[in-house]
Amino acid sequence: MINMQDFMKRYNISEEKYLSTGLRWDELELIYNHYITIIDQLESTASSIADYIRKAEKVHSVKMRVKDPEHLIEKIIRKKTKEPSIVIDVDNYLTVITDLIGIRVLHLFKEDWLVIHNYITKSWLLHEPPKANIREGDLELEFEDYDLEVIVHPYGYRSIHYLIENQTFRQTYIGEIQVRTIFEEAWSEIDHKMRYPYYVDNAIIEKYLVMFNRLAGSADEMGSFIKVLKSELDEKQKDTDLIAILKEKVDKLSITPPEKETINAELQDLSIRSMSPILYSENMTNSRCVIGEEFKRKIKNSKYYEIFKSIDGLIDEVANFIDRRRNEERTRIIAGVVQNFDLKTENGDVVCRIIVQDENILVRNVLRGRANQANKKDYYEQVFKNYYSKHKKDSIDSREDVVDLLNIIDEMPL
């Protein structure tokens, strides 16, 4: 191991920062020397984990690495600067530093994460609940429904992290698995290369990396749209093939020429309508509905559509709310349909998220996301204060409750 002065210079760690950790260099050398004796075991464990994950459906590619010994020491120092009270020594570093084994799993389309999630959670014992890192403004519900802890990452980093326990050589090692799309991987690699170690807080680099992050997110959305578009076109082609077969059978029928002509004309009309350009797909997740009729169509693909439909008038009430806000000169409301639905403002603030649980309506988090910033906190409190003063309760349990809440929001400027 190199001497302390050269190490601090190489990893841009000031003497003041190092002294604030209370770490002794000889203790760090003990960790370093122990670590290099088990690297072969860690590499063998990492390789076996990676090979097993490659068998999962929807996985495009898998990368693995074992943390470099010097990077381990740097990680310990930086961790101690953030958490001064934590104890890290040669006896416990294998459990305190949880990314000694790193596995990165890439997939093509953002919705593929769930198949991989199920594979991982069924294959290994989790050291802690998985975490979903998202960008501010992203929808969170699809992760919350599967008990992932959602973290709004300050740099817009999108990835799902799992800490698994894997036993090898009679020793249980913790491995970190990161799951993300190929586009997010590209952005993350460039972000890390440009930002670390010297430009973590550089405002100019930060600005352009944020722009790059948004492009990566847009690319993921486009990839999902094209996937659905292709699926729809494939179905339309099947319809066209079927229509051609029906035309052949009609020509062989013993019917009058006028009857045959009428049937063929109807089949031709069906063919034209079948191959009309597809601008939007009902199967798209994260759908943006700016008019009530759009919302009514897309909510049909919600996981809980049948329950929403059974709650008399709820869907019509929400659709009317969207149209009312669209037609008036005020902040427009956009509905986002995933398994349930969100009502959002144009700038991305989630006004409310309406879900169903045990056949009861729930409203989760009025004014979420960017609206949780300090400048919206008073609004958040006032909405529920007005609601409580009318109902003398905090819960949203019926269609009438939802309507009252929407009316309160409608009467208050966003």
C-alpha positions in Angstrom: 0.0 0.0 0.0 1.3 3.4 -0.9 2.1 5.9 1.9 -0.5 8.1 3.4 0.6 11.4 1.8 0.6 10.0 -1.7 -2.8 8.3 -1.1 -4.5 11.5 0.1 -3.1 13.4 -2.9 -4.2 10.7 -5.4 -7.8 10.6 -4.0 -8.2 14.4 -3.4 -8.7 14.0 0.4 -7.5 16.9 2.5 -5.6 16.4 5.7 -8.4 18.2 7.6 -11.0 15.8 6.3 -8.9 12.8 7.1 -8.2 13.9 10.6 -11.9 14.6 11.2 -12.6 10.8 10.7 -10.5 9.7 13.7 -9.1 6.9 11.6 -5.6 5.7 12.1 -3.5 4.9 9.1 -2.1 1.6 10.6 -5.8 0.4 11.1 -6.5 1.2 7.4 -3.3 -0.8 6.5 -4.7 -3.8 8.5 -7.9 -3.6 6.5 -6.0 -3.3 3.2 -3.7 -6.3 4.0 -6.6 -8.5 5.0 -8.7 -7.5 2.0 -6.0 -8.5 -0.5 -6.0 -12.0 0.9 -9.7 -12.6 0.2 -10.0 -10.9 -3.2 -9.8 -14.2 -5.1 -12.8 -15.5 -3.0 -14.7 -12.3 -3.7 -14.0 -12.6 -7.5 -15.2 -16.2 -7.5 -18.4 -15.2 -5.7 -19.0 -12.3 -8.0 -18.5 -14.5 -11.0 -21.1 -17.0 -9.8 -23.7 -14.3 -9.0 -23.2 -12.8 -12.5 -23.5 -16.1 -14.3 -26.7 -16.9 -12.5 -28.3 -13.5 -13.3 -27.4 -13.9 -16.9 -30.0 -16.7 -17.1 -32.8 -14.3 -16.1 -35.4 -13.2 -18.8 -35.1 -9.6 -20.0 -31.4 -9.3 -19.0 -29.5 -7.8 -21.8 -26.0 -7.9 -20.3 -24.2 -8.3 -16.9 -21.0 -6.7 -15.7 -19.2 -7.5 -12.5 -16.3 -6.1 -10.5 -14.7 -6.5 -7.1 -13.7 -3.2 -5.4 -10.1 -2.2 -5.8 -8.2 -2.3 -2.5 -7.3 1.4 -2.6 -10.8 2.3 -3.5 -12.0 0.4 -0.4 -9.8 2.5 1.8 -11.0 5.7 0.1 -14.6 4.5 0.6 -14.0 4.0 4.3 -12.5 7.5 4.7 -15.4 9.1 2.9 -18.0 7.1 4.8 -16.4 8.2 8.1 -16.6 11.8 7.1 -20.3 11.5 6.5 -21.0 9.2 9.5 -18.4 10.1 12.1 -19.9 7.8 14.8 -19.7 4.6 12.7 -17.1 2.1 13.6 -15.1 0.5 10.8 -12.3 -1.9 11.5 -10.7 -5.1 10.2 -13.3 -7.2 12.1 -16.5 -5.6 10.6 -15.6 -3.9 7.3 -17.0 -6.8 5.3 -20.5 -6.0 6.5 -20.2 -2.3 6.8 -18.9 -1.8 3.2 -21.7 -3.5 1.2 -20.4 -2.9 -2.3 -17.2 -4.9 -2.3 -18.9 -7.1 -4.9 -20.6 -5.1 -7.6 -23.0 -6.6 -10.2 -24.5 -4.4 -12.8 -27.5 -5.7 -14.7 -28.6 -3.9 -17.9 -32.0 -4.3 -19.7 -33.4 -2.7 -22.9 -36.8 -1.3 -21.9 -37.5 0.4 -18.6 -40.6 -1.8 -17.8 -38.4 -4.9 -17.9 -37.1 -4.1 -14.4 -40.0 -6.0 -12.8 -39.1 -9.4 -14.3 -35.5 -9.0 -13.1 -36.7 -7.8 -9.7 -38.8 -11.0 -9.2 -35.8 -13.1 -10.3 -33.4 -11.5 -7.8 -35.8 -11.5 -4.9 -36.7 -15.2 -5.4 -33.0 -16.3 -5.8 -31.3 -14.6 -2.9 -31.9 -13.5 0.7 -31.9 -9.7 0.8 -29.6 -8.0 3.3 -32.0 -5.0 3.3 -35.1 -3.9 1.3 -34.3 -2.9 -2.3 -34.0 0.8 -3.2 -35.2 2.6 -6.4 -33.3 5.7 -7.2 -35.3 8.0 -9.4 -35.1 11.5 -10.8 -37.2 14.3 -9.3 -40.6 14.3 -11.1 -40.6 10.6 -12.0 -43.6 8.5 -11.0 -43.0 6.5 -7.8 -46.0 4.3 -7.6 -44.8 1.5 -9.7 -41.9 0.9 -7.3 -43.9 1.5 -4.1 -46.4 -1.2 -5.1 -43.5 -3.7 -4.8 -42.2 -2.4 -1.5 -39.1 -0.7 -2.8 -37.8 2.3 -0.9 -37.9 5.2 -3.3 -35.1 7.7 -3.2 -35.1 10.9 -5.3 -31.5 11.2 -6.3 -29.9 14.7 -6.3 -28.1 14.0 -9.6 -31.0 12.4 -11.4 -29.5 8.9 -11.1 -32.0 6.1 -12.0 -31.2 2.6 -10.8 -32.6 -0.1 -8.6 -30.2 -1.4 -5.9 -30.3 -4.8 -4.2 -28.0 -6.0 -1.4 -28.0 -9.8 -1.4 -26.3 -12.3 0.8 -24.4 -15.1 -0.9 -22.6 -17.9 0.9 -19.3 -19.0 -0.5 -16.3 -20.8 1.1 -18.4 -21.0 4.4 -18.4 -17.3 4.4 -21.4 -15.1 3.7 -20.5 -12.1 1.5 -22.8 -9.2 0.7 -23.1 -8.2 -2.9 -24.6 -5.1 -4.5 -26.7 -5.6 -7.6 -27.7 -2.6 -9.7 -30.4 -2.9 -12.3 -30.9 -0.2 -14.9 -31.5 0.4 -18.6 -28.7 0.7 -21.2 -29.4 4.4 -21.6 -29.2 5.0 -17.9 -25.9 3.1 -17.8 -24.4 5.3 -20.6 -25.4 8.4 -18.7 -24.2 7.1 -15.4 -20.8 6.1 -16.8 -20.3 9.5 -18.4 -21.6 11.3 -15.3 -19.1 9.5 -13.1 -16.2 10.0 -15.5 -16.8 13.7 -15.7 -17.7 14.4 -12.1 -15.2 12.4 -10.0 -13.0 13.0 -8.2 -12.4 16.7 -8.8 -15.7 18.2 -10.2 -18.4 16.9 -7.8 -19.7 20.4 -7.1 -18.9 22.1 -10.4 -21.9 24.1 -11.5 -21.1 24.2 -15.2 -20.5 20.4 -15.5 -23.6 19.8 -13.3 -25.8 21.8 -15.7 -24.8 19.8 -18.8 -25.0 16.5 -17.0 -28.6 17.3 -16.0 -29.4 18.0 -19.6 -27.8 14.7 -20.6 -29.8 12.9 -17.9 -33.0 14.2 -19.3 -32.0 13.0 -22.8 -31.4 9.5 -21.4 -34.8 9.5 -19.7 -36.4 10.6 -23.0 -34.6 7.9 -24.9 -36.0 5.3 -22.4 -39.5 6.6 -22.9 -39.1 6.5 -26.7 -37.8 2.9 -26.5 -40.9 1.8 -24.5 -43.1 3.6 -27.0 -41.5 2.0 -30.0 -41.8 -1.4 -28.3 -45.5 -1.0 -27.9 -45.8 0.5 -31.4 -44.1 -2.6 -32.9 -46.4 -4.9 -30.9 -49.5 -3.0 -32.1 -48.2 -3.1 -35.7 -47.6 -6.8 -35.5 -51.2 -7.3 -34.3 -52.4 -5.1 -37.1 -50.5 -7.2 -39.6 -52.2 -10.3 -38.2 -55.5 -8.6 -38.8 -54.5 -7.8 -42.4 -53.5 -11.3 -43.0 -56.8 -12.6 -41.6 -58.7 -10.1 -43.8 -56.9 -11.4 -46.9 -57.8 -15.0 -45.9 -61.5 -14.0 -45.4 -61.6 -12.3 -48.8 -60.4 -15.6 -50.4 -63.1 -17.5 -48.6 -65.7 -15.0 -49.6 -64.8 -15.4 -53.3 -65.5 -19.1 -53.0 -68.9 -18.7 -51.4 -72.0 -19.5 -53.4 -73.6 -16.1 -53.0 -74.8 -13.5 -55.5 -72.2 -11.0 -56.9 -73.8 -8.0 -55.1 -73.6 -9.8 -51.8 -70.0 -10.7 -52.4 -69.2 -7.1 -53.4 -70.8 -5.8 -50.1 -68.9 -8.2 -47.9 -65.6 -7.4 -49.7 -66.2 -3.7 -49.3 -66.8 -4.1 -45.5 -63.6 -6.2 -45.3 -61.7 -3.5 -47.2 -63.0 -0.8 -44.8 -62.0 -2.9 -41.8 -58.5 -3.3 -43.3 -58.1 0.5 -43.8 -59.2 1.2 -40.2 -56.9 -1.6 -38.9 -53.8 -0.1 -40.5 -54.5 3.5 -39.5 -51.4 5.3 -38.0 -51.0 4.6 -34.3 -50.2 7.8 -32.4 -50.9 6.6 -28.9 -51.1 3.1 -27.4 -53.6 2.2 -24.7 -50.9 0.0 -23.2 -48.4 2.7 -22.5 -47.4 3.2 -18.9 -46.9 6.7 -17.6 -49.5 8.0 -20.1 -50.1 11.7 -20.2 -53.8 12.5 -20.5 -54.7 16.1 -21.1 -58.4 15.6 -21.8 -61.0 13.7 -20.0 -61.8 11.3 -22.8 -58.1 10.3 -23.1 -58.1 9.6 -19.4 -61.2 7.4 -19.6 -59.6 5.3 -22.4 -56.3 4.9 -20.7 -57.6 4.2 -17.2 -59.1 1.0 -18.7 -55.7 -0.5 -18.6 -55.2 0.3 -14.9 -54.7 -2.7 -12.7 -57.7 -1.7 -10.6 -59.9 -0.6 -13.4 -62.8 -2.9 -12.5 -62.8 -1.5 -8.9 -62.6 2.1 -10.1 -65.5 1.4 -12.5 -67.6 -0.1 -9.7 -67.3 3.1 -7.7 -70.1 5.0 -9.3 -69.2 8.1 -11.1 -65.5 8.3 -9.9 -63.9 8.1 -13.4 -66.4 10.7 -14.8 -65.7 13.1 -11.9 -61.9 12.9 -12.4 -62.3 13.3 -16.2 -64.5 16.4 -15.7 -61.9 17.8 -13.3 -59.2 17.4 -16.0 -61.4 19.1 -18.6 -62.5 21.9 -16.3 -58.9 22.8 -15.6 -58.0 22.6 -19.3 -60.7 24.9 -20.4 -60.2 27.6 -17.9 -57.3 30.0 -17.9 -55.4 28.4 -15.0 -52.8 25.7 -14.3 -53.7 22.8 -16.5 -54.0 19.3 -14.9 -52.5 16.3 -16.6 -53.5 12.7 -15.6 -50.7 10.1 -15.5 -52.0 6.6 -15.7 -49.9 3.7 -14.5 -51.6 0.9 -12.5 -53.7 3.6 -10.8 -53.5 7.3 -11.6 -51.9 10.6 -10.7 -53.2 14.1 -11.3 -50.3 16.4 -12.0 -49.7 20.0 -12.9 -47.8 20.9 -16.1 -44.6 21.5 -14.1 -44.6 18.0 -12.7 -46.2 18.5 -9.2 -48.3 15.6 -8.3 -51.6 17.1 -7.1 -52.9 13.8 -5.8 -52.4 10.0 -6.5 -55.6 8.0 -6.4 -55.4 4.3 -5.7 -57.7 1.6 -4.5 -56.9 -0.8 -1.6 -59.4 -3.4 -0.4 -62.1 -1.8 -2.5 -61.6 1.5 -0.7 -60.4 4.7 -2.4 -57.3 6.2 -1.0 -55.5 9.5 -1.9 -51.8 9.2 -1.4 -49.8 12.3 -1.0 -51.4 15.5 -2.1 -48.7 17.6 -3.7 -45.8 15.2 -4.0 -42.4 15.5 -5.7 -41.3 19.0 -6.3 -44.3 20.2 -4.4 -42.8 18.9 -1.2 -40.3 21.8 -1.3 -40.7 24.4 1.3 -42.6 26.8 -1.0 -45.5 24.3 -1.3 -45.6 23.1 2.2 -48.2 25.7 3.3 -50.4 24.7 0.4 -50.2 21.1 1.3 -51.3 21.8 4.9 -54.1 24.2 3.8 -55.7 21.6 1.5 -56.0 19.0 4.2 -57.0 21.7 6.8 -59.9 22.7 4.5 -60.8 19.0 3.9 -60.7 18.2 7.7 -62.8 21.2 8.6 -65.6 19.8 6.4 -65.3 16.1 7.1 -63.7 15.9 10.6 -61.4 13.1 9.4 -58.1 12.7 7.5 -59.1 9.7 5.4 -60.4 9.7 1.8 -62.9 6.8 1.7 -65.4 7.3 -1.0 -66.1 9.0 -4.4 -67.7 11.9 -2.6 -64.6 12.4 -0.5 -62.5 12.5 -3.7 -64.9 15.0 -5.3 -64.7 17.2 -2.2 -60.9 17.1 -2.3 -60.8 18.0 -6.0 -63.1 20.9 -5.4 -60.9 22.2 -2.6 -57.9 21.9 -4.9 -59.9 23.6 -7.7 -60.7 26.6 -5.4 -57.1 27.1 -4.3 -54.4 28.5 -6.6 -51.5 26.1 -7.3 
